[in-house]
Amino acid sequence: MATKRSPSRATLHDVAREAGVSVATASRALNGSDRVVRPDISARVEEAARRLRYVANVSAQSVKRGATSTIGLVVNDIADPYFAAIASGLITAAKAAKLTVTVTASAGNPDLELRSVRDMRAQGHRAIIIAGSRDSGASYDELTDALTAFERSGGSVVLVSQPLLPFPTVAVDNAGGARSLALQLAGHGYRRFAVLSGSPTLVTVAERRAGFAEGLAQVGLSIRDHDTFVDDFTRDGGYRAAEKLIARGVDDIDLVFAVNDVMAVGAAAAFRDHGIQVGRDIGVAGFDDIRMARDVTPSLTTASVPLTEMGGLAFAMALAEPEDRPVRMLSATGVIRDSTPRRERRTGRPGQPGSHRQWMR
């Protein structure tokens, strides 16, 4: 005679599904947390637990509660001022909440990024925040699965990136910021442009290039195909891309738009090393408004992104209830500085740097 099989024990996932909330919310409602659950949601979860006769796993709770003081941050390169500013904002917010942040760098390598996520999950991190552009040519199925598993175990996930993966995201309106900057520069008298770009498969790069071109198109201007120079999305990449432009000749270019500030800083160094003065012979603009953009000489025109605020916002979203963590799209605002003074034409000896233009401060 067959033995009757006893019904399986209800799990926290069953309770969350029954109540129509996330596993993290169900856990906080039943097990207690410093992140308050709304009374109506808490009541719904408790009722679902009663209906399913859910019994909490006290041992698992103990492990989880003992390892919830650490937030994991994964960035491409902590030495990059863009990511350093985001990390600074996040760490400041975490310190005020008496939480610890661990930072790892993936060097833009998807395998290293995935390994960092898995390590942080194994170490019992409370939340994982990943900052960095996505690549339109890459697959993120494994990363999505790993982050989803982390959420199911009670952790929080926030991305500082494009809203392309199914997780709460802090994003920047790259296209809108670049469009606005292009219109400002055209209003300053610039008419002939070159672009220094990272890989066009990086979504950040593609959005900024497209937005800049759209802004120019609004006033009847354009960028010629052979005036875009691609290299690494770094300071050295900007230097090399500028050297490619210099080798071809810069006398027909009024302004160089680099798709991020570190490329713009590298480009300015290349121009200086070749006797071309930024702000007199050629204009240079970037994107991000990293701290050194104001300190270099001449100060760098850029599209300003609230980088430290992004880090603080990502931290706040990681501690919020999932229902209160929508995609947050932040604006980028054009800031005109000394690297792009107002411009008008003059005559001069052909072939001489700056011979066809005059710069007015």
Secondary structure per residue as TSV (DSSP state, phi and psi in degrees):
chain	resnum	aa	ss	phi	psi
A	1	M	-	360.0	130.6
A	2	A	-	-72.0	142.3
A	3	T	-	-81.6	133.6
A	4	K	-	-69.1	129.8
A	5	R	-	-81.5	128.7
A	6	S	-	-73.5	145.8
A	7	P	-	-61.8	145.5
A	8	S	-	-68.9	150.5
A	9	R	-	-72.7	135.8
A	10	A	-	-65.5	142.1
A	11	T	-	-109.3	170.1
A	12	L	H	-61.5	-33.8
A	13	H	H	-62.7	-38.9
A	14	D	H	-63.6	-42.5
A	15	V	H	-62.9	-45.9
A	16	A	H	-60.2	-43.0
A	17	R	H	-64.1	-43.2
A	18	E	H	-63.0	-37.9
A	19	A	H	-86.7	-11.5
A	20	G	T	72.9	35.9
A	21	V	S	-130.4	175.0
A	22	S	-	-76.5	161.9
A	23	V	H	-61.6	-39.4
A	24	A	H	-61.3	-41.7
A	25	T	H	-67.0	-43.0
A	26	A	H	-59.8	-41.9
A	27	S	H	-61.7	-45.1
A	28	R	H	-66.7	-37.3
A	29	A	H	-66.2	-37.0
A	30	L	H	-92.2	-30.7
A	31	N	H	-107.1	-6.6
A	32	G	-	86.7	145.2
A	33	S	-	-167.5	157.9
A	34	D	S	-80.7	-3.4
A	35	R	S	-99.9	108.3
A	36	V	-	-72.3	134.6
A	37	V	-	-95.7	137.2
A	38	R	-	-56.2	140.8
A	39	P	H	-54.9	-40.4
A	40	D	H	-67.0	-37.1
A	41	I	H	-70.5	-42.0
A	42	S	H	-60.1	-42.3
A	43	A	H	-64.5	-37.7
A	44	R	H	-65.7	-40.5
A	45	V	H	-66.8	-44.4
A	46	E	H	-63.2	-38.6
A	47	E	H	-65.4	-41.3
A	48	A	H	-62.6	-40.2
A	49	A	H	-63.3	-39.7
A	50	R	H	-66.0	-42.8
A	51	R	H	-62.1	-38.7
A	52	L	H	-89.0	-2.3
A	53	R	T	56.2	44.1
A	54	Y	-	-71.5	134.6
A	55	V	-	-119.8	123.9
A	56	A	-	-68.3	146.4
A	57	N	-	-87.4	97.7
A	58	V	H	-61.2	-37.9
A	59	S	H	-63.1	-44.9
A	60	A	H	-64.3	-38.6
A	61	Q	H	-60.1	-41.6
A	62	S	H	-61.9	-43.6
A	63	V	H	-62.8	-45.4
A	64	K	H	-66.2	-43.4
A	65	R	H	-66.8	-27.5
A	66	G	T	-79.1	-6.2
A	67	A	T	-130.3	32.4
A	68	T	-	-108.5	18.3
A	69	S	S	-99.5	5.1
A	70	T	E	-119.5	131.5
A	71	I	E	-106.7	132.4
A	72	G	E	-99.1	132.3
A	73	L	E	-120.3	126.2
A	74	V	E	-113.6	123.3
A	75	V	E	-126.7	165.9
A	76	N	S	-69.7	-48.0
A	77	D	-	-154.1	110.1
A	78	I	T	-67.5	-21.0
A	79	A	T	-77.8	-17.6
A	80	D	S	-69.9	126.3
A	81	P	H	-57.5	-28.5
A	82	Y	H	-61.2	-52.8
A	83	F	H	-72.9	-31.9
A	84	A	H	-63.2	-38.8
A	85	A	H	-68.2	-41.0
A	86	I	H	-62.1	-45.7
A	87	A	H	-60.7	-40.0
A	88	S	H	-61.6	-45.2
A	89	G	H	-63.0	-39.7
A	90	L	H	-68.3	-45.1
A	91	I	H	-64.8	-38.9
A	92	T	H	-60.8	-44.8
A	93	A	H	-65.5	-40.4
A	94	A	H	-66.3	-38.9
A	95	K	H	-61.5	-41.0
A	96	A	H	-64.0	-29.1
A	97	A	T	-91.9	6.1
A	98	K	T	59.8	39.6
A	99	L	-	-117.5	159.0
A	100	T	E	-106.3	145.2
A	101	V	E	-117.1	129.7
A	102	T	E	-107.7	137.7
A	103	V	E	-119.3	131.8
A	104	T	E	-127.0	152.4
A	105	A	E	-113.5	133.3
A	106	S	-	-98.2	-8.4
A	107	A	T	55.3	27.9
A	108	G	T	71.3	12.6
A	109	N	-	-95.9	115.8
A	110	P	H	-58.1	-34.3
A	111	D	H	-66.2	-41.8
A	112	L	H	-67.8	-36.7
A	113	E	H	-62.1	-45.7
A	114	L	H	-63.1	-42.1
A	115	R	H	-62.9	-39.1
A	116	S	H	-62.2	-43.2
A	117	V	H	-61.7	-45.5
A	118	R	H	-64.7	-38.7
A	119	D	H	-64.4	-42.8
A	120	M	H	-66.1	-36.2
A	121	R	H	-65.8	-43.8
A	122	A	H	-63.4	-30.9
A	123	Q	T	-84.6	-0.7
A	124	G	T	76.1	32.7
A	125	H	-	-62.5	149.6
A	126	R	S	-75.4	-36.9
A	127	A	E	-150.1	154.6
A	128	I	E	-125.1	127.0
A	129	I	E	-118.9	126.8
A	130	I	E	-117.0	124.5
A	131	A	E	-114.7	128.2
A	132	G	S	152.2	150.5
A	133	S	-	-69.5	150.0
A	134	R	-	-89.5	156.9
A	135	D	B	-107.5	122.8
A	136	S	T	-64.8	-17.0
A	137	G	T	-95.1	1.4
A	138	A	S	-104.0	157.6
A	139	S	-	-101.8	135.4
A	140	Y	-	-117.5	25.1
A	141	D	H	-62.4	-46.3
A	142	E	H	-66.0	-40.5
A	143	L	H	-63.8	-43.3
A	144	T	H	-60.8	-42.8
A	145	D	H	-62.8	-42.6
A	146	A	H	-66.5	-41.0
A	147	L	H	-70.6	-36.3
A	148	T	H	-64.1	-41.3
A	149	A	H	-62.9	-38.0
A	150	F	H	-63.8	-43.1
A	151	E	H	-61.7	-41.6
A	152	R	H	-65.0	-24.8
A	153	S	T	-84.1	0.5
A	154	G	T	108.4	-0.8
A	155	G	-	-86.1	168.6
A	156	S	E	-112.1	147.1
A	157	V	E	-127.9	132.7
A	158	V	E	-137.9	137.8
A	159	L	E	-109.2	142.2
A	160	V	E	-110.7	92.4
A	161	S	S	-172.1	-157.8
A	162	Q	-	-86.9	148.6
A	163	P	T	-78.7	64.5
A	164	L	T	-106.9	-18.8
A	165	L	S	-108.2	155.5
A	166	P	S	-79.6	56.8
A	167	F	S	-140.1	156.1
A	168	P	-	-54.6	139.1
A	169	T	E	-139.9	138.0
A	170	V	E	-100.1	116.2
A	171	A	E	-121.7	161.3
A	172	V	E	-115.3	138.7
A	173	D	-	-76.9	76.9
A	174	N	H	-61.1	-46.1
A	175	A	H	-63.7	-44.0
A	176	G	H	-65.0	-40.7
A	177	G	H	-65.0	-42.1
A	178	A	H	-68.3	-37.7
A	179	R	H	-61.8	-45.8
A	180	S	H	-63.3	-42.2
A	181	L	H	-63.0	-42.0
A	182	A	H	-60.6	-41.8
A	183	L	H	-65.7	-38.9
A	184	Q	H	-63.5	-43.1
A	185	L	H	-68.1	-39.2
A	186	A	H	-62.1	-37.7
A	187	G	H	-66.5	-20.1
A	188	H	T	-88.2	3.0
A	189	G	T	100.2	6.3
A	190	Y	-	-81.8	138.0
A	191	R	-	-129.9	-23.4
A	192	R	-	-126.4	120.9
A	193	F	E	-122.5	146.7
A	194	A	E	-121.1	153.4
A	195	V	E	-121.5	132.1
A	196	L	E	-106.7	122.0
A	197	S	E	-131.4	146.3
A	198	G	S	-77.0	-173.2
A	199	S	-	-56.9	130.2
A	200	P	T	-67.6	-10.4
A	201	T	T	-80.3	-15.9
A	202	L	B	-70.8	126.6
A	203	V	H	-62.7	-38.9
A	204	T	H	-57.6	-46.6
A	205	V	H	-61.8	-48.8
A	206	A	H	-60.6	-41.7
A	207	E	H	-66.1	-41.5
A	208	R	H	-70.8	-40.4
A	209	R	H	-62.9	-44.2
A	210	A	H	-65.4	-43.0
A	211	G	H	-63.7	-41.5
A	212	F	H	-63.3	-44.2
A	213	A	H	-63.4	-38.6
A	214	E	H	-64.5	-40.7
A	215	G	H	-62.0	-44.1
A	216	L	H	-64.0	-40.5
A	217	A	H	-61.1	-31.4
A	218	Q	H	-62.5	-24.2
A	219	V	T	-115.6	22.6
A	220	G	T	76.9	21.9
A	221	L	-	-112.4	166.3
A	222	S	-	-155.6	169.9
A	223	I	-	-113.0	124.4
A	224	R	-	-68.6	146.3
A	225	D	G	-55.3	-39.9
A	226	H	G	-81.4	6.6
A	227	D	G	-104.0	17.3
A	228	T	E	-112.6	128.4
A	229	F	E	-123.8	123.3
A	230	V	E	-106.4	135.6
A	231	D	-	-156.9	-167.1
A	232	D	-	-63.2	150.7
A	233	F	S	-82.5	51.7
A	234	T	S	-140.2	175.3
A	235	R	H	-60.8	-47.7
A	236	D	H	-66.0	-34.2
A	237	G	H	-62.9	-38.6
A	238	G	H	-64.9	-38.2
A	239	Y	H	-62.8	-47.9
A	240	R	H	-66.4	-40.2
A	241	A	H	-63.4	-39.7
A	242	A	H	-65.6	-37.0
A	243	E	H	-63.8	-35.6
A	244	K	H	-62.2	-42.2
A	245	L	H	-63.8	-44.7
A	246	I	H	-61.5	-41.6
A	247	A	H	-61.7	-34.3
A	248	R	H	-78.3	-31.0
A	249	G	-	118.6	134.7
A	250	V	-	-111.8	0.4
A	251	D	T	-66.7	-18.8
A	252	D	T	-99.6	13.9
A	253	I	-	-117.4	128.5
A	254	D	S	-87.3	-38.2
A	255	L	E	-148.1	142.1
A	256	V	E	-108.9	123.6
A	257	F	E	-102.4	115.7
A	258	A	E	-98.3	136.5
A	259	V	S	-73.9	-6.1
A	260	N	S	-149.0	165.3
A	261	D	H	-66.2	-36.1
A	262	V	H	-66.6	-34.9
A	263	M	H	-65.2	-39.0
A	264	A	H	-63.9	-41.0
A	265	V	H	-62.9	-42.8
A	266	G	H	-63.1	-40.4
A	267	A	H	-63.4	-43.2
A	268	A	H	-60.2	-38.5
A	269	A	H	-65.0	-40.4
A	270	A	H	-64.4	-43.5
A	271	F	H	-61.8	-43.6
A	272	R	H	-60.5	-44.1
A	273	D	H	-65.9	-20.2
A	274	H	T	-105.0	16.4
A	275	G	T	74.6	21.1
A	276	I	-	-107.5	120.0
A	277	Q	-	-92.0	119.6
A	278	V	B	-68.7	133.4
A	279	G	T	92.2	-10.1
A	280	R	T	-125.1	-55.4
A	281	D	T	-88.4	-26.5
A	282	I	B	-158.0	147.7
A	283	G	E	-94.8	148.7
A	284	V	E	-134.2	134.0
A	285	A	E	-133.0	151.0
A	286	G	-	-126.2	-154.3
A	287	F	S	-156.4	131.7
A	288	D	B	128.0	-38.8
A	289	D	-	63.1	52.6
A	290	I	-	-65.2	161.5
A	291	R	T	-56.8	-41.3
A	292	M	H	-68.4	-13.1
A	293	A	H	-60.2	-30.0
A	294	R	H	-86.6	-17.8
A	295	D	H	-99.3	-21.7
A	296	V	S	-69.5	162.6
A	297	T	S	-121.1	122.3
A	298	P	S	-71.8	155.3
A	299	S	-	-59.4	147.4
A	300	L	-	-94.0	126.1
A	301	T	B	-68.2	139.6
A	302	T	E	-161.0	172.3
A	303	A	E	-100.2	117.3
A	304	S	E	-83.6	126.0
A	305	V	-	-112.7	135.0
A	306	P	-	-76.5	76.4
A	307	L	H	-64.9	-49.7
A	308	T	H	-65.4	-36.0
A	309	E	H	-64.7	-33.2
A	310	M	H	-62.1	-41.6
A	311	G	H	-63.4	-43.5
A	312	G	H	-65.4	-38.7
A	313	L	H	-66.4	-41.2
A	314	A	H	-61.0	-40.8
A	315	F	H	-62.7	-46.6
A	316	A	H	-61.6	-39.2
A	317	M	H	-66.0	-35.6
A	318	A	H	-64.8	-29.7
A	319	L	H	-92.6	-8.8
A	320	A	S	-80.2	164.0
A	321	E	-	-65.3	144.8
A	322	P	G	-53.8	-34.8
A	323	E	G	-67.1	-16.4
A	324	D	G	-108.9	24.5
A	325	R	-	-124.8	68.3
A	326	P	-	-77.4	176.4
A	327	V	-	-68.1	132.1
A	328	R	E	-111.5	116.6
A	329	M	E	-102.0	118.7
A	330	L	E	-102.4	146.2
A	331	S	-	-83.2	155.3
A	332	A	-	-118.2	133.1
A	333	T	E	-116.8	129.8
A	334	G	E	-66.6	135.0
A	335	V	E	-127.5	115.1
A	336	I	-	-88.5	125.7
A	337	R	-	-127.4	-164.6
A	338	D	T	-68.5	-18.6
A	339	S	T	-72.5	-9.9
A	340	T	S	-136.9	68.4
A	341	P	-	-66.2	161.5
A	342	R	E	-60.4	143.6
A	343	R	E	-123.7	142.6
A	344	E	E	-144.7	159.1
A	345	R	E	-82.9	153.3
A	346	R	-	-147.0	171.2
A	347	T	-	-97.3	164.3
A	348	G	-	-178.2	-176.9
A	349	R	-	-71.0	126.7
A	350	P	T	-58.5	143.7
A	351	G	T	85.8	-9.4
A	352	Q	S	-88.6	133.1
A	353	P	T	-51.4	127.0
A	354	G	T	77.9	5.9
A	355	S	T	-67.9	-22.6
A	356	H	T	-101.7	9.9
A	357	R	E	-145.5	155.0
A	358	Q	E	-126.8	140.4
A	359	W	E	-110.6	132.5
A	360	M	E	-117.0	128.1
A	361	R	-	-95.6	360.0
